[in-house]
Amino acid sequence: MAKKNIQSVEPNIADLANGWLKSYKLDYKLEQESLNEEIDKALEDYFSKNGGAGGNRPDAKLLLQDKLLNWYPILIEYKGYKDRLEKLDAQGQVENKTAKNEPNFKHINSYAVNGAVHYANAILHHTSYTDIIAIGMTGYKDEFGALQHQIGVYYVSKSNFGIGQKVGEYSDFSFLAPANFEKFIEKVNALSLAQEEIDRIKEQREKEITTSLTKLNNEIYQHEKGLGENDRVYLVAASIIATLGIPNKVSPLEKSDLKSSTEQGNTDGDIIVRKIRAFLNEKHLPDEKKQLIIRTLENTLTTDNINRPEKGESQLKRVFIKIVDTLGIYYKIGLTTDFTGKLFNEMYSWLGFTQDKLNDVVLTPSYVATLLVRLARVTKDSYVWDFATGSAGLLVAAMNEMLVDAKNSIHSPEELAAKEAGIKANQLLGLELLPSIYMLAVLNMILMGDGSSNILNKDSLKDFDGNYGFGAVNAKFPADAFVLNPPYSANGNGMNFVEKALGMMNKGYAAIIIQSSAGSGKAKEYNKRILEKNTLLASIKMPIDLFIGKSSVQTNVYVFRVGEAHTKDDIVKFIDFSYDGYTRTNRKKASCNLRDTDHAKERYEEVVNLVRFGKKKLKYLADTDYYEGTIDPNNGADWNQSAPIDTKPTLQDFKKTVADYLAWEVSNLLKRQKVEEGGLGK
């Protein structure tokens, strides 16, 4: 029978479920009722199940507290058909996104669990609650007219990136009853994601960020006149800082806090600037840096045009709302390196000069940043610096590696917390000259929680003396790991940065990605001077399409041991990594322009191991992709070598050639004989 002829039993399902809630004496609220102002407002502000401008109304909702006084919003959605409980993807996750990483309104609107998870994400996005229970319930009448029902219970949280995890199987709502709620929350707290699931969700969220940012950029570009590229970036930075907040110290800026007033000192721009100043004060940034950030953002935030109300709303408030509605979920759920890297690479591409073909500032993909960090042997005890830090992608990758190492090796929570704070505040240093990019680097590190202390707006070649920029400003930064992706228009393709940085180090390792011509003659004099005090350990040829869409130059990664002069007998590992297992495209409408099609992650791991341990680690790469040889430290132009091809013929080659020739001669002889015999017979 067609579904349209089957009558929904949703009223019966709602009556049954609400009856349970009433019997447990729970203070539940129905669709039109208010739960609390914060949750009501979040549901109203979030886009609706149909894709409209808000008005989300769960069928039932309540707010429960556990013994530790943590509050849990409970959001319940009812349906009235047999197969409308949940729609999951191939990985068993609630499928609320399309293949293009846009909201799947058909699923959200049609399935009980999907709708409840959608509501939960509204709470996660727009409130201070970080742990929500999403419940879907549907049912049908069997052939005897008896009501049958199904229940889906999901935990939607900052810890699972808002995707949602199934809690268990339930036949009624008694797990919400006061007598059972503690055991239920214990079960919720015991949920965990396998690393493989975490990686998959991160990858999914990263794709979503690309879609969201493209949409946001186009929306502002098309509908908000008078805002240049820098303005758009600064408005995103300002909006994120203003809405982050600091628990118990600085409340996040709400959309309703902006009144579009024309009163002097109380415009929307003034309100945002005050919130940013309060945030930065609590972050205890150096006063000089704090004033630079405020001054830079203030230039955009306080202009008359952007604050002038039209129909009761300023352009600034309109743009602020668009930014918070588009991006809020990503920093509310706790941004990781993948999220921030994608966020800042995308924002960076908005800047007009990145469209300039003469410009050579290209940000490093996150997986390449991680490769450099691992080649530089970064651990929890490393001191890492970058002399052309861009939006701090390499330093974020380093920080992530350091924090993982700390977590794996320190088992005292107190000691671990102190180490994590020390890593962020004292063990990272970056220099960026361009003010607009510097702003991205600072914001990036603030979002990462907070490694921004020693991100310096200085010329690393002219104005940097090797000292900390904050704290012990008269003390040298004890760098023992150097990572770099320099602008290739700099002297020696950027090897001038390498010479400067390594000259200020006494020990450790360095890994840089640079235009290949730097190793084959373009930076000859720099290279010779570098090798007087440092050893070239490896030269890795990278894929030609590594920076597809941004640049098509051939790059190499060079790895150094710092503080030991290179001798003519030192072995250099030459690795041809021009095939890395990734397939890249440059299609603007593609849902993903980078796909792992041939063990890419394993290949990157293998390269790290080859540099460290040698040929015994070969598995995915071919024998001809790895070659150990030597260079002349007084040459400086012989850094890009490949495995030699043996052109000397062997005895076997000679035998084969003779055999092929004799076979050809015999074949010709037989053909002639056949022709002659045929001629005689005519």
C-alpha positions as CSV (number, residue, x, y, z in Angstrom):
1,M,0.0,0.0,0.0
2,A,1.3,3.4,-0.9
3,K,2.5,5.5,2.1
4,K,0.2,8.3,1.3
5,N,-2.7,6.0,2.1
6,I,-1.3,5.0,5.4
7,Q,-2.4,7.2,8.2
8,S,0.3,8.6,10.5
9,V,0.0,7.4,14.2
10,E,2.2,10.3,15.4
11,P,-0.6,11.6,17.8
12,N,-0.7,8.1,19.4
13,I,3.1,8.0,19.7
14,A,3.2,11.4,21.2
15,D,0.4,10.5,23.7
16,L,2.2,7.3,24.7
17,A,5.6,8.9,25.2
18,N,4.3,12.1,26.9
19,G,2.4,9.8,29.2
20,W,5.7,8.1,30.2
21,L,7.2,11.5,30.9
22,K,4.2,12.5,33.0
23,S,4.4,9.2,35.0
24,Y,8.1,9.9,35.9
25,K,6.9,13.4,37.2
26,L,9.3,15.1,34.8
27,D,8.9,18.8,34.0
28,Y,8.7,18.4,30.2
29,K,7.6,21.1,27.7
30,L,5.6,20.5,24.5
31,E,6.1,22.0,21.1
32,Q,4.9,25.5,21.7
33,E,6.0,25.8,25.3
34,S,9.2,27.5,26.6
35,L,12.0,25.5,28.1
36,N,14.3,28.4,28.9
37,E,15.3,31.6,27.1
38,E,18.7,30.4,25.9
39,I,17.4,27.2,24.4
40,D,14.3,28.8,23.0
41,K,16.4,31.4,21.3
42,A,18.8,28.9,19.9
43,L,16.0,26.8,18.4
44,E,14.5,30.0,16.9
45,D,17.8,31.2,15.4
46,Y,19.0,28.0,13.9
47,F,17.9,27.1,10.4
48,S,14.7,25.0,10.3
49,K,14.2,21.4,9.3
50,N,12.9,22.7,5.9
51,G,15.9,25.0,5.4
52,G,14.0,28.2,6.4
53,A,15.1,30.9,8.7
54,G,14.5,29.3,12.0
55,G,11.5,28.3,14.1
56,N,12.6,24.8,15.2
57,R,10.1,23.2,17.5
58,P,10.8,19.8,19.1
59,D,7.7,17.8,20.0
60,A,8.9,17.6,23.6
61,K,11.9,19.0,25.5
62,L,13.2,19.0,29.0
63,L,16.3,19.9,31.0
64,L,17.8,17.4,33.4
65,Q,20.7,17.6,35.9
66,D,23.1,14.9,37.0
67,K,24.6,14.5,40.5
68,L,27.6,16.6,39.4
69,L,25.2,19.5,38.6
70,N,25.7,19.2,34.9
71,W,22.7,20.2,32.8
72,Y,21.5,18.0,29.8
73,P,18.9,19.4,27.4
74,I,16.7,16.5,26.2
75,L,15.1,17.0,22.7
76,I,12.5,14.6,21.5
77,E,11.0,14.3,18.0
78,Y,8.0,12.0,17.1
79,K,7.0,10.5,13.8
80,G,4.1,8.2,12.9
81,Y,5.4,5.7,10.3
82,K,7.1,2.3,10.7
83,D,10.3,3.1,8.8
84,R,10.8,6.7,9.9
85,L,13.0,6.3,13.0
86,E,16.4,7.2,11.6
87,K,18.3,7.5,8.4
88,L,22.0,6.5,8.8
89,D,24.9,6.7,6.4
90,A,27.2,3.8,5.4
91,Q,29.3,4.3,8.6
92,G,26.2,4.1,10.8
93,Q,26.1,7.8,11.6
94,V,23.0,10.0,11.4
95,E,22.9,11.3,7.8
96,N,22.0,14.9,8.0
97,K,24.4,16.1,5.3
98,T,24.2,15.6,1.5
99,A,27.2,14.4,-0.6
100,K,27.9,18.1,-1.2
101,N,28.1,18.7,2.6
102,E,25.0,20.7,2.8
103,P,22.0,20.1,5.1
104,N,19.9,17.1,4.0
105,F,16.5,18.6,4.7
106,K,14.6,15.6,3.5
107,H,16.2,13.4,6.1
108,I,16.1,16.0,8.9
109,N,12.4,16.6,8.2
110,S,11.3,13.0,7.6
111,Y,13.1,10.9,10.3
112,A,12.6,11.2,14.1
113,V,16.2,10.8,15.2
114,N,17.6,13.0,12.4
115,G,15.2,15.8,13.4
116,A,16.2,15.4,17.1
117,V,19.9,15.5,16.2
118,H,19.3,18.6,14.1
119,Y,17.7,20.3,17.1
120,A,20.6,19.2,19.3
121,N,23.1,20.9,16.9
122,A,21.1,24.1,17.2
123,I,21.7,23.9,21.0
124,L,25.4,23.1,20.5
125,H,25.7,26.0,18.0
126,H,23.9,28.7,19.8
127,T,24.1,28.0,23.6
128,S,26.6,27.2,26.3
129,Y,25.4,23.6,26.6
130,T,27.9,21.1,25.2
131,D,26.1,17.8,25.9
132,I,22.7,17.1,24.6
133,I,20.5,14.0,24.4
134,A,18.5,13.6,21.1
135,I,15.6,11.2,21.1
136,G,13.6,10.0,18.2
137,M,10.4,7.9,18.4
138,T,8.1,6.5,15.7
139,G,5.6,3.7,15.4
140,Y,2.8,2.1,13.5
141,K,-0.3,-0.1,14.1
142,D,0.2,-3.7,13.4
143,E,-2.3,-6.0,11.7
144,F,-4.2,-6.4,15.0
145,G,-4.5,-2.6,15.5
146,A,-2.0,-2.6,18.3
147,L,0.4,0.3,18.5
148,Q,4.1,-0.7,18.0
149,H,6.9,1.8,18.6
150,Q,10.7,2.3,18.1
151,I,13.0,4.5,20.0
152,G,16.4,5.9,19.0
153,V,18.6,7.6,21.7
154,Y,21.7,9.6,20.6
155,Y,24.3,11.7,22.5
156,V,25.2,14.9,20.6
157,S,28.2,16.6,22.1
158,K,31.3,18.8,21.7
159,S,33.3,15.6,22.2
160,N,31.8,13.8,19.1
161,F,31.8,17.0,17.0
162,G,28.0,17.2,16.9
163,I,27.7,14.1,14.8
164,G,25.9,12.1,17.5
165,Q,26.5,8.6,19.0
166,K,23.9,6.0,19.7
167,V,23.6,5.4,23.5
168,G,21.8,2.0,23.5
169,E,18.5,0.2,22.9
170,Y,15.5,1.4,24.8
171,S,11.8,0.4,24.8
172,D,10.5,3.3,26.8
173,F,11.7,6.6,28.3
174,S,12.3,5.3,31.8
175,F,16.1,6.0,31.5
176,L,15.1,9.6,32.0
177,A,13.3,8.9,35.3
178,P,15.0,10.3,38.3
179,A,15.8,6.8,39.7
180,N,17.6,5.8,36.4
181,F,19.1,9.0,35.0
182,E,22.5,8.7,36.8
183,K,23.1,5.3,35.3
184,F,22.1,6.5,31.9
185,I,24.6,9.4,32.2
186,E,27.3,7.0,33.3
187,K,26.6,5.1,30.1
188,V,26.7,8.3,28.0
189,N,30.0,9.3,29.6
190,A,31.5,5.9,28.8
191,L,30.9,6.4,25.1
192,S,34.1,7.0,23.1
193,L,35.0,7.2,19.4
194,A,37.7,5.0,17.8
195,Q,40.6,7.0,16.3
196,E,39.4,5.9,12.8
197,E,35.9,7.3,13.5
198,I,37.5,10.6,14.9
199,D,39.6,10.9,11.7
200,R,36.6,10.3,9.5
201,I,34.4,12.8,11.3
202,K,37.2,15.4,11.2
203,E,37.5,14.9,7.5
204,Q,33.8,15.3,7.1
205,R,33.7,18.5,9.1
206,E,36.7,19.8,7.2
207,K,34.7,19.4,3.9
208,E,31.8,21.1,5.6
209,I,34.0,24.1,6.5
210,T,35.0,24.5,2.9
211,T,31.4,24.5,1.8
212,S,30.3,26.9,4.6
213,L,33.2,29.4,4.0
214,T,32.6,29.5,0.2
215,K,29.0,30.1,0.8
216,L,29.8,32.8,3.4
217,N,32.3,34.5,1.2
218,N,29.9,34.6,-1.8
219,E,27.1,35.8,0.4
220,I,29.1,38.7,1.8
221,Y,30.7,39.5,-1.6
222,Q,27.3,39.5,-3.4
223,H,25.1,41.2,-0.9
224,E,27.3,43.3,1.3
225,K,28.7,46.1,-0.8
226,G,31.7,48.2,0.2
227,L,33.6,45.4,2.0
228,G,37.0,44.6,0.6
229,E,38.9,41.3,1.0
230,N,40.7,42.4,4.1
231,D,37.4,43.6,5.6
232,R,35.8,40.2,5.1
233,V,38.8,38.5,6.8
234,Y,38.8,41.0,9.7
235,L,35.1,40.7,10.2
236,V,35.4,36.9,10.5
237,A,38.3,37.2,12.9
238,A,36.5,39.9,15.0
239,S,33.2,37.9,15.1
240,I,34.9,34.7,16.2
241,I,36.9,36.4,19.0
242,A,33.8,38.3,20.2
243,T,31.7,35.1,20.4
244,L,34.3,32.8,21.9
245,G,34.1,34.1,25.5
246,I,36.1,32.9,28.5
247,P,34.2,30.9,31.1
248,N,33.3,32.9,34.2
249,K,35.2,35.9,32.9
250,V,34.0,37.1,29.5
251,S,30.6,36.2,28.2
252,P,30.2,35.4,24.5
253,L,28.7,38.2,22.4
254,E,25.2,37.4,21.4
255,K,23.5,38.6,18.3
256,S,20.9,40.3,20.4
257,D,23.6,42.4,22.1
258,L,24.0,44.3,18.8
259,K,21.3,47.1,18.8
260,S,22.4,48.9,15.6
261,S,22.4,52.2,17.7
262,T,23.9,55.4,16.3
263,E,24.7,56.6,19.8
264,Q,28.4,57.7,20.1
265,G,30.5,55.0,21.7
266,N,27.7,52.5,21.5
267,T,27.5,51.5,17.9
268,D,27.6,47.8,17.0
269,G,31.3,48.2,16.1
270,D,32.0,49.8,19.5
271,I,30.3,46.9,21.3
272,I,32.3,44.3,19.3
273,V,35.6,46.2,20.0
274,R,34.8,46.3,23.7
275,K,34.2,42.5,23.8
276,I,37.4,41.8,21.8
277,R,39.4,44.0,24.3
278,A,37.9,42.2,27.3
279,F,38.8,38.8,25.7
280,L,42.4,39.8,24.9
281,N,42.9,41.3,28.4
282,E,42.0,38.0,29.9
283,K,44.4,36.2,27.5
284,H,47.2,38.3,29.0
285,L,48.7,39.1,25.6
286,P,51.6,41.6,25.4
287,D,50.2,45.1,25.4
288,E,51.8,45.9,22.1
289,K,50.3,42.8,20.4
290,K,46.9,43.5,21.9
291,Q,46.9,47.1,20.7
292,L,47.9,46.0,17.2
293,I,45.1,43.5,17.0
294,I,42.5,46.0,18.3
295,R,43.8,48.8,16.1
296,T,43.7,46.5,13.0
297,L,40.2,45.3,13.6
298,E,38.9,48.6,14.8
299,N,39.7,50.2,11.4
300,T,37.0,48.0,9.9
301,L,34.6,47.7,12.8
302,T,34.1,51.4,13.5
303,T,33.7,52.9,10.0
304,D,30.5,54.9,9.6
305,N,29.1,53.0,6.6
306,I,29.2,49.6,8.3
307,N,27.5,50.9,11.4
308,R,24.8,53.0,9.8
309,P,21.4,51.4,10.4
310,E,19.2,50.5,7.4
311,K,15.7,49.4,8.3
312,G,16.8,49.2,11.9
313,E,19.8,47.0,11.3
314,S,23.4,47.9,10.6
315,Q,25.5,46.1,7.9
316,L,27.9,45.0,10.7
317,K,25.1,43.3,12.6
318,R,23.9,41.6,9.4
319,V,27.4,40.3,8.6
320,F,28.0,39.3,12.2
321,I,24.9,37.2,12.2
322,K,25.9,35.5,8.9
323,I,29.3,34.7,10.3
324,V,28.0,33.3,13.6
325,D,25.3,31.3,11.9
326,T,27.7,29.8,9.4
327,L,30.8,29.1,11.5
328,G,29.6,29.1,15.1
329,I,29.2,25.3,15.2
330,Y,32.9,24.7,14.3
331,Y,34.4,26.6,17.1
332,K,31.7,25.7,19.6
333,I,32.5,22.0,19.2
334,G,36.2,22.5,19.9
335,L,38.4,23.2,16.9
336,T,41.3,20.9,16.1
337,T,44.2,21.5,13.8
338,D,42.2,20.2,10.8
339,F,39.4,22.6,11.4
340,T,41.5,25.7,12.0
341,G,43.8,24.8,9.1
342,K,41.0,24.6,6.7
343,L,39.3,27.7,8.2
344,F,42.4,29.8,7.8
345,N,43.5,28.5,4.4
346,E,40.0,29.3,3.1
347,M,40.0,32.8,4.6
348,Y,43.5,33.4,3.4
349,S,42.3,32.7,-0.2
350,W,39.8,35.6,0.2
351,L,42.7,38.1,0.3
352,G,43.0,39.8,-3.0
353,F,46.7,39.4,-3.4
354,T,46.4,35.6,-3.3
355,Q,44.7,35.9,-6.7
356,D,47.8,37.8,-8.0
357,K,49.8,35.4,-10.2
358,L,53.0,37.3,-9.3
359,N,52.4,36.5,-5.6
360,D,54.1,33.5,-4.2
361,V,52.7,33.2,-0.7
362,V,51.1,29.8,-0.7
363,L,49.9,28.1,2.5
364,T,51.0,24.6,3.3
365,P,48.3,21.8,3.2
366,S,47.8,20.3,6.7
367,Y,49.1,16.9,5.8
368,V,52.3,18.4,4.4
369,A,52.7,20.5,7.5
370,T,52.4,17.4,9.6
371,L,55.1,15.7,7.4
372,L,57.5,18.6,8.0
373,V,56.9,18.5,11.7
374,R,57.6,14.8,11.9
375,L,60.7,15.1,9.7
376,A,61.9,17.7,12.1
377,R,61.5,15.1,14.9
378,V,59.2,17.3,17.0
379,T,58.3,16.0,20.5
380,K,56.7,17.4,23.6
381,D,60.1,18.9,24.6
382,S,60.9,20.6,21.3
383,Y,61.2,24.3,20.8
384,V,59.8,25.0,17.3
385,W,60.0,28.1,15.2
386,D,58.9,29.2,11.7
387,F,60.4,32.3,10.0
388,A,57.6,32.8,7.5
389,T,54.6,31.5,9.5
390,G,51.7,32.6,7.2
391,S,48.5,31.7,9.1
392,A,50.6,29.5,11.5
393,G,49.6,26.2,9.9
394,L,53.1,24.7,10.5
395,L,53.2,25.8,14.1
396,V,49.7,24.5,14.7
397,A,50.8,21.1,13.3
398,A,53.8,21.2,15.5
399,M,51.7,22.1,18.6
400,N,49.4,19.2,17.8
401,E,52.3,16.7,17.5
402,M,53.7,18.0,20.8
403,L,50.4,17.8,22.7
404,V,49.8,14.2,21.4
405,D,53.3,13.2,22.6
406,A,52.7,14.8,26.0
407,K,49.3,13.0,26.4
408,N,50.9,9.7,25.5
409,S,53.8,10.0,27.8
410,I,52.6,12.0,30.9
411,H,50.2,10.1,33.1
412,S,49.7,12.7,35.9
413,P,46.7,15.0,34.9
414,E,48.3,17.9,36.9
415,E,51.7,17.5,35.2
416,L,50.0,17.1,31.8
417,A,48.0,20.3,32.2
418,A,51.2,22.2,33.1
419,K,53.1,20.7,30.2
420,E,50.3,21.6,27.7
421,A,50.2,25.2,28.9
422,G,54.0,25.4,28.7
423,I,54.0,24.0,25.1
424,K,51.5,26.7,24.0
425,A,53.0,29.6,25.8
426,N,56.8,28.9,25.6
427,Q,57.7,26.3,23.0
428,L,56.4,27.8,19.8
429,L,57.6,31.0,17.9
430,G,56.5,32.3,14.6
431,L,57.3,35.4,12.5
432,E,55.0,36.9,9.9
433,L,55.6,40.2,8.1
434,L,52.2,40.8,6.4
435,P,49.7,42.3,8.9
436,S,46.6,40.7,7.4
437,I,48.2,37.3,7.5
438,Y,49.7,37.9,10.9
439,M,46.1,38.5,12.2
440,L,45.1,35.1,10.9
441,A,48.1,33.5,12.6
442,V,47.3,35.1,15.9
443,L,43.6,34.1,15.7
444,N,44.5,30.6,14.6
445,M,46.7,30.1,17.7
446,I,44.1,31.8,20.0
447,L,41.5,29.3,18.8
448,M,44.0,26.5,19.3
449,G,44.0,27.5,22.9
450,D,46.4,29.6,23.1
451,G,49.8,29.5,21.3
452,S,49.6,33.1,20.2
453,S,52.1,34.5,22.8
454,N,55.1,34.4,20.5
455,I,53.6,35.0,17.1
456,L,55.5,38.1,16.1
457,N,54.7,40.7,13.4
458,K,58.3,41.2,12.4
459,D,60.6,40.8,9.4
460,S,62.5,37.6,10.4
461,L,65.5,38.5,8.3
462,K,66.0,42.1,9.5
463,D,64.2,42.7,12.8
464,F,64.4,39.4,14.7
465,D,67.1,38.9,17.3
466,G,66.2,35.4,18.3
467,N,64.6,36.4,21.6
468,Y,61.1,35.5,22.9
469,G,58.4,38.0,22.0
470,F,56.6,37.6,25.2
471,G,57.5,36.7,28.8
472,A,61.3,36.3,29.0
473,V,61.8,38.9,26.2
474,N,65.5,39.2,27.0
475,A,66.0,35.4,26.7
476,K,66.9,33.5,23.6
477,F,64.3,31.2,22.2
478,P,66.1,27.8,22.5
479,A,65.0,26.5,19.1
480,D,65.8,22.9,18.2
481,A,63.2,22.3,15.5
482,F,62.7,24.5,12.4
483,V,59.9,24.2,9.9
484,L,59.4,26.4,6.9
485,N,57.5,27.1,3.7
486,P,59.1,30.3,2.5
487,P,58.0,32.7,-0.2
488,Y,59.9,31.5,-3.2
489,S,60.5,35.0,-4.6
490,A,62.9,35.6,-1.7
491,N,66.6,35.4,-2.3
492,G,67.7,31.8,-3.1
493,N,64.0,30.8,-3.4
494,G,63.8,31.4,0.3
495,M,67.0,29.7,1.4
496,N,68.0,33.0,3.0
497,F,65.4,32.3,5.7
498,V,66.9,28.8,6.2
499,E,70.5,30.3,6.5
500,K,69.2,32.8,9.1
501,A,67.2,30.4,11.2
502,L,69.8,27.6,11.3
503,G,72.5,30.1,12.0
504,M,70.6,30.9,15.3
505,M,70.3,27.3,16.3
506,N,72.9,25.1,18.1
507,K,71.2,21.7,17.7
508,G,68.2,19.8,16.5
509,Y,66.6,19.3,13.1
510,A,65.0,21.3,10.3
511,A,62.5,20.4,7.5
512,I,61.6,22.9,4.8
513,I,59.5,22.7,1.7
514,I,60.8,24.9,-1.1
515,Q,61.0,25.3,-4.9
516,S,63.2,22.6,-6.2
517,S,65.4,25.0,-8.1
518,A,66.8,26.1,-4.7
519,G,68.7,22.8,-4.6
520,S,69.8,22.7,-8.2
521,G,71.6,26.1,-8.6
522,K,69.3,28.9,-7.7
523,A,70.5,29.1,-4.1
524,K,74.0,27.7,-4.6
525,E,75.9,30.2,-2.4
526,Y,73.3,30.0,0.5
527,N,73.5,26.2,0.3
528,K,77.3,26.0,0.6
529,R,77.2,28.3,3.6
530,I,74.4,26.3,5.2
531,L,76.4,23.1,4.9
532,E,79.4,24.6,6.7
533,K,77.4,24.1,9.9
534,N,74.6,21.7,9.1
535,T,74.1,18.3,7.5
536,L,71.7,17.6,4.7
537,L,70.0,14.3,5.7
538,A,67.4,13.9,2.9
539,S,66.1,15.5,-0.3
540,I,62.4,14.5,-1.1
541,K,60.9,15.3,-4.5
542,M,57.2,16.2,-3.9
543,P,54.2,15.9,-6.3
544,I,54.0,18.6,-9.0
545,D,50.3,19.2,-8.2
546,L,50.8,19.6,-4.4
547,F,49.6,23.2,-4.5
548,I,47.1,22.7,-7.3
549,G,45.0,25.8,-7.8
550,K,47.6,28.0,-6.1
551,S,50.9,27.2,-7.7
552,S,52.3,24.6,-10.1
553,V,56.0,24.8,-9.2
554,Q,58.1,21.7,-8.5
555,T,59.0,21.5,-4.8
556,N,61.4,19.5,-2.7
557,V,61.5,18.9,1.1
558,Y,65.0,19.2,2.5
559,V,65.8,17.8,5.9
560,F,68.8,18.9,8.0
561,R,70.6,18.0,11.2
562,V,71.6,21.2,12.8
563,G,75.0,22.0,14.2
564,E,77.1,19.4,12.4
565,A,79.0,20.4,9.2
566,H,78.3,18.3,6.1
567,T,81.2,16.2,4.9
568,K,81.6,14.7,1.4
569,D,81.1,11.2,2.8
570,D,77.8,11.9,4.6
571,I,75.0,9.9,3.1
572,V,72.0,11.8,1.8
573,K,68.7,10.0,1.3
574,F,67.1,11.0,-2.0
575,I,63.4,10.1,-2.2
576,D,61.2,10.4,-5.2
577,F,57.8,11.1,-3.7
578,S,56.2,12.6,-6.8
579,Y,53.5,10.0,-6.4
580,D,52.1,10.2,-2.9
581,G,48.8,8.3,-3.2
582,Y,46.6,11.4,-3.2
583,T,44.5,12.4,-6.2
584,R,44.0,16.1,-6.5
585,T,41.6,18.1,-8.6
586,N,40.9,21.8,-8.9
587,R,37.2,21.8,-9.5
588,K,35.4,24.7,-7.7
589,K,32.1,22.7,-7.4
590,A,33.8,19.4,-6.3
591,S,32.7,18.2,-2.9
592,C,36.3,17.1,-2.3
593,N,39.5,18.1,-4.2
594,L,41.8,15.8,-2.3
595,R,41.2,12.0,-2.2
596,D,43.3,9.3,-0.7
597,T,43.3,6.8,-3.6
598,D,46.4,4.7,-2.9
599,H,47.5,4.5,0.8
600,A,48.5,8.1,0.9
601,K,48.6,8.3,4.7
602,E,50.7,5.2,4.8
603,R,53.1,6.6,2.2
604,Y,53.6,9.8,4.2
605,E,54.4,7.7,7.3
606,E,56.8,5.6,5.2
607,V,58.7,8.7,4.0
608,V,59.2,9.8,7.7
609,N,60.5,6.3,8.5
610,L,62.8,6.2,5.4
611,V,64.5,9.4,6.4
612,R,64.9,8.2,9.9
613,F,65.7,4.5,9.5
614,G,66.7,3.9,5.8
615,K,65.8,1.4,3.1
616,K,64.5,-1.3,5.3
617,K,61.3,0.7,5.7
618,L,60.4,0.6,2.0
619,K,56.9,-0.9,1.5
620,Y,54.6,1.3,-0.7
621,L,57.4,3.2,-2.5
622,A,59.3,1.4,-5.3
623,D,63.0,0.6,-4.9
624,T,63.8,3.1,-7.7
625,D,62.1,5.8,-5.6
626,Y,64.7,5.6,-2.9
627,Y,68.5,6.2,-3.4
628,E,71.3,6.8,-1.0
629,G,74.1,9.0,-2.3
630,T,76.5,11.8,-1.5
631,I,76.8,15.5,-2.4
632,D,79.7,17.8,-2.7
633,P,79.3,20.3,0.2
634,N,81.2,22.8,-1.9
635,N,78.9,22.5,-4.8
636,G,75.5,23.7,-3.5
637,A,73.6,22.7,-6.7
638,D,73.6,18.9,-6.4
639,W,70.8,18.4,-3.9
640,N,68.2,17.0,-6.3
641,Q,69.4,13.5,-7.3
642,S,67.6,10.4,-8.3
643,A,68.5,6.7,-8.4
644,P,71.1,6.2,-11.3
645,I,69.9,4.1,-14.2
646,D,72.4,1.4,-15.1
647,T,72.8,1.7,-18.9
648,K,75.6,-0.9,-19.2
649,P,74.2,-4.0,-21.0
650,T,74.4,-7.4,-19.3
651,L,75.2,-10.8,-20.9
652,Q,71.5,-11.6,-20.7
653,D,70.7,-8.3,-22.6
654,F,73.2,-9.3,-25.3
655,K,71.8,-12.8,-25.7
656,K,68.2,-11.5,-25.9
657,T,69.3,-8.9,-28.6
658,V,71.0,-11.6,-30.7
659,A,68.1,-14.0,-30.3
660,D,65.6,-11.3,-31.4
661,Y,67.8,-10.5,-34.4
662,L,68.2,-14.1,-35.5
663,A,64.4,-14.6,-35.1
664,W,63.9,-11.6,-37.4
665,E,66.4,-12.9,-40.0
666,V,64.8,-16.4,-40.0
667,S,61.3,-14.8,-40.4
668,N,62.5,-12.7,-43.3
669,L,64.2,-15.7,-45.0
670,L,61.0,-17.8,-44.8
671,K,59.0,-15.0,-46.2
672,R,61.4,-14.6,-49.2
673,Q,61.4,-18.4,-49.8
674,K,57.6,-18.4,-49.8
675,V,57.4,-15.6,-52.4
676,E,59.9,-17.3,-54.6
677,E,58.0,-20.7,-54.5
678,G,54.8,-18.9,-55.3
679,G,56.4,-17.2,-58.3
680,L,57.6,-20.5,-59.8
681,G,54.2,-22.0,-59.7
682,K,52.5,-19.3,-61.9
